[in-house]
Amino acid sequence: MTAPASPAHAVKSARCPRCGRAFDCGRQTEPFDCWCKTLPAMPASQLDPRGRCLCPECLATAVAAGAAATQDAGKKR
């Protein structure tokens, strides 16, 4: 008899800490399968390891701001 597979964690409802909007978060899914993995990665300097997940709109804004800041820093060199 084989041991049952460990249950996959499901997508959970979360609330964005920036705007307060409710959204589905797949951070705890196994294997990882969340909408956020389709966005470009944010620069490590802009990540807060203690921070909570952002909604799609706020994360897209943060990613765009991070990309702009990275480009501006590159131009100043």
Backbone as numpy.savetxt, mean C-alpha at the origin, in Angstrom:
# Nx Ny Nz CAx CAy CAz Cx Cy Cz
-2.93 -39.36 6.04 -3.77 -38.19 6.04 -2.88 -36.95 6.04
-3.21 -35.98 5.23 -2.41 -34.76 5.17 -3.02 -33.68 6.05
-2.16 -32.82 6.52 -2.63 -31.71 7.35 -3.36 -30.71 6.47
-4.41 -30.09 7.01 -5.13 -29.10 6.21 -4.24 -27.89 5.95
-4.42 -27.32 4.79 -3.65 -26.13 4.45 -4.05 -25.00 5.39
-3.09 -24.14 5.69 -3.43 -23.01 6.55 -4.40 -22.11 5.81
-5.40 -21.58 6.52 -6.39 -20.76 5.84 -5.78 -19.47 5.33
-6.16 -19.08 4.14 -5.67 -17.82 3.58 -6.40 -16.68 4.28
-5.67 -15.63 4.55 -6.29 -14.46 5.14 -7.08 -13.75 4.04
-8.23 -13.27 4.38 -9.09 -12.62 3.40 -8.83 -11.12 3.34
-9.31 -10.52 2.28 -9.26 -9.06 2.14 -10.12 -8.49 3.25
-9.62 -7.45 3.89 -10.35 -6.85 5.02 -10.72 -5.41 4.70
-11.77 -4.98 5.33 -12.18 -3.59 5.20 -11.28 -2.75 6.11
-10.84 -1.62 5.60 -9.96 -0.74 6.36 -10.45 0.69 6.19
-9.92 1.60 7.00 -10.26 3.02 6.90 -8.97 3.78 6.68
-8.96 4.65 5.67 -7.77 5.41 5.32 -7.46 6.42 6.43
-6.21 6.44 6.91 -5.85 7.38 7.97 -5.77 8.83 7.48
-5.70 9.03 6.17 -5.62 10.41 5.65 -6.99 11.03 5.40
-7.87 10.29 4.72 -9.16 10.88 4.33 -10.36 10.28 5.06
-10.16 9.14 5.73 -11.24 8.49 6.46 -12.13 7.60 5.63
-11.84 7.47 4.34 -12.64 6.64 3.45 -12.43 5.16 3.75
-13.49 4.36 3.65 -13.38 2.91 3.82 -12.94 2.29 2.49
-12.12 1.24 2.57 -11.65 0.56 1.36 -11.27 -0.87 1.72
-11.11 -1.71 0.70 -10.70 -3.10 0.91 -9.18 -3.17 0.87
-8.60 -3.82 1.87 -7.16 -3.95 1.98 -6.78 -5.42 1.95
-5.87 -5.77 1.05 -5.43 -7.16 0.94 -4.06 -7.40 1.52
-3.61 -6.53 2.42 -2.26 -6.64 2.98 -2.03 -7.99 3.66
-3.03 -8.55 4.27 -2.86 -9.80 5.01 -3.18 -11.04 4.20
-3.44 -10.90 2.90 -3.79 -12.08 2.10 -2.55 -12.94 1.86
-2.77 -14.22 1.74 -1.69 -15.17 1.45 -2.13 -16.05 0.29
-1.49 -16.00 -0.83 -0.37 -15.12 -1.15 -0.85 -13.69 -1.29
0.08 -12.75 -1.15 -0.25 -11.33 -1.19 -0.97 -10.99 -2.49
-2.16 -10.47 -2.38 -2.95 -10.10 -3.55 -3.80 -8.89 -3.22
-3.24 -7.72 -3.40 -3.95 -6.49 -3.08 -3.88 -5.55 -4.28
-4.86 -4.69 -4.39 -4.90 -3.71 -5.48 -3.66 -2.83 -5.48
-3.06 -2.59 -4.32 -1.94 -1.65 -4.22 -0.68 -2.14 -4.94
-0.58 -3.44 -5.19 0.62 -3.94 -5.86 0.67 -3.54 -7.33
-0.42 -2.99 -7.86 -0.43 -2.53 -9.24 0.17 -1.12 -9.37
0.35 -0.43 -8.25 0.93 0.91 -8.27 2.45 0.84 -8.17
3.14 1.87 -8.66 4.60 1.90 -8.49 4.96 1.94 -7.01
6.11 1.42 -6.69 6.57 1.44 -5.30 6.90 2.87 -4.87
6.65 3.16 -3.62 7.02 4.46 -3.07 8.47 4.43 -2.64
9.16 5.57 -2.69 10.54 5.60 -2.21 10.58 5.23 -0.73
11.57 4.46 -0.33 11.69 4.01 1.05 11.72 5.18 2.03
12.26 6.30 1.60 12.35 7.46 2.48 10.98 8.03 2.83
9.96 7.67 2.07 8.62 8.19 2.32 7.71 7.18 3.01
8.23 6.03 3.34 7.42 5.01 4.00 7.53 5.11 5.51
6.41 4.91 6.18 6.38 4.86 7.63 6.07 3.41 8.00
7.05 2.67 8.52 6.82 1.25 8.81 5.70 1.03 9.83
5.37 2.04 10.60 4.28 1.91 11.57 2.96 2.41 11.01
3.00 2.97 9.79 1.81 3.56 9.19 0.81 2.52 8.73
-0.42 2.97 8.58 -1.48 2.10 8.10 -1.64 2.28 6.60
-2.32 1.35 5.97 -2.54 1.39 4.53 -3.45 2.56 4.17
-3.18 3.14 2.98 -3.98 4.23 2.46 -4.99 3.71 1.46
-6.07 4.47 1.25 -7.06 4.11 0.24 -6.44 4.30 -1.15
-7.08 3.77 -2.19 -6.50 3.90 -3.53 -6.20 5.34 -3.95
-7.09 6.26 -3.65 -6.89 7.65 -4.06 -5.72 8.29 -3.31
-5.67 8.12 -2.01 -4.59 8.72 -1.21 -3.24 8.08 -1.54
-3.23 6.77 -1.76 -1.97 6.11 -2.11 -1.48 6.58 -3.48
-2.38 6.72 -4.44 -1.99 7.21 -5.76 -1.41 8.62 -5.66
-2.01 9.46 -4.82 -1.50 10.82 -4.61 -0.12 10.78 -3.96
0.07 9.92 -2.98 1.36 9.79 -2.29 2.44 9.27 -3.23
2.09 8.30 -4.07 3.05 7.76 -5.03 3.47 8.84 -6.02
2.49 9.62 -6.52 2.79 10.69 -7.47 3.67 11.76 -6.82
3.39 12.11 -5.57 4.19 13.10 -4.86 5.60 12.58 -4.64
5.73 11.32 -4.33 7.05 10.71 -4.13 7.86 10.70 -5.41
7.19 10.40 -6.52 7.88 10.39 -7.81 8.34 11.79 -8.18
7.49 12.79 -7.93 7.85 14.17 -8.23 9.01 14.63 -7.37
9.01 14.26 -6.09 10.10 14.65 -5.20 11.41 13.99 -5.62
11.35 12.76 -6.06 12.54 12.04 -6.52 13.10 12.70 -7.78
12.21 13.08 -8.70 12.67 13.75 -9.93 13.27 15.11 -9.62
12.64 15.87 -8.70 13.18 17.18 -8.32 14.54 17.05 -7.68
14.73 16.04 -6.84 16.01 15.82 -6.18 17.07 15.47 -7.21
16.72 14.73 -8.24 17.65 14.35 -9.29 18.08 15.54 -10.14
17.18 16.51 -10.33 17.49 17.70 -11.11 18.43 18.66 -10.38
18.41 18.62 -9.05 19.22 19.54 -8.25 20.66 19.10 -8.14
20.97 17.91 -8.57 22.34 17.39 -8.44 23.27 18.01 -9.40
